[in-house]
Amino acid sequence: MFPRETYVTRRNDLLSRFEGGLLFFLGNGESPMNYADNPYPFRQDSTFLYYFGLNQPDLAAILDVDAGTVTLFGDELTIDHIVWMGDLPTFASRAEAVGVEDTLPR
């Protein structure tokens, strides 16, 4: 992951190229091989990685050009995830690491 300022600069550069409106970014989800708990190795959408740097499934983002705000949509880990993967940073803290303060559940 690049420094926080890198992602903030990339998003600000993109926002400056539009006069108004909303920009919607949809990250990839997991793709199961033969059942939901047996997915292929995850690969995030390249555009989503470029602007947000979060390599996690089921994320989305909206850039509001008029207001100049960025909102990330994603869910916190459930107890099942924590049991299998251990204690990981919260979604809000990962968003903060790439310069996004507004987060909402997916």
N, C-alpha and C positions, 0 to 999 in steps of 0.2 A: 504494500500500500504506500502511496506517495504521501508527502506531508499535507496536512489539512489545507494549507493555502493554495496548493496546486488545484484541488477540486473546486475550491471557492472561485479561483481565477477562471477556470474553464467554464463554470456555470455563468459567471458574470459576463464573460465574453459572449457566450451564447445569448444571454438575455439582451445584450446591447444590440444584437442583430435583428431584433423584432420590435415592432412599434406597439404591439399590444397582444393580448390573448393569453392562452394557457398552453404550456408545453407538457405533454404527458409521456412519461417514460415507464415502460413495463418491463420488469426484469423477468428472467426465465424461472420456471418452476421445475421441480424434479420430474424426471421421465422414468416411470417404472418399466422394468424389463418384463416381468411376468405377474407381479402383484405390487401393491402400493409400497410395501416396506422393503422392496428390493430394487432400488433405482440404479440407473446408469450413473457413472461419475458425473457430478454436477458441473455445469459450465454456464457461468453468467453471461448474459447478453453483453457484447463488447461495448455498445454505446452506453449502457447503464454503468458498466465498469469505468468507462472513461470519465463520465460526469459525477459518479457517486462512489466508486471504489469499493462497494460492498459486495462480496462474493457469497451471497446467501440467497436461497431460493425464496420465491413468492414475495418479492418486493415491488413496489411501484413508487413513482414520484411525480409531483406536479410542480412546475415552475410557473408562477404567476408573473407574467411580464409586466403587467400594469402596476402591481403592488411591489414587485421585486422580491417576492418571497419564494421559498422552497419548502415543500412539505414531502416527507417520506412516509410511506405507508408500509407497515409490516407488523407482524405479531411477535409478542414476547415468547420466549421458550416456555413450553409446558413442563410439568414435572416429569413426564415421560422422556422428553428430550434431555433434561438435566441428568436423569438416571443413566442414560446411554452415553451422553457426551461430556458429562461433568459440568462444573460450574463455569459458565461463559459470561462475558459482558452482556449487559442488557441492550436491547435494541436502541434505546435512547442514547446510551453511551457510545455505541458504535456510530450512530448518526452524528453525534457531536464530534467524533474523531475525524469526520470528513466535512465538517463545517455546516451541518444542518441542525437547526434547533427545533424545528416543528416536526413532530412525529405523531402519527395517528395509527390506530389498528387497521389492519387490512380489511 
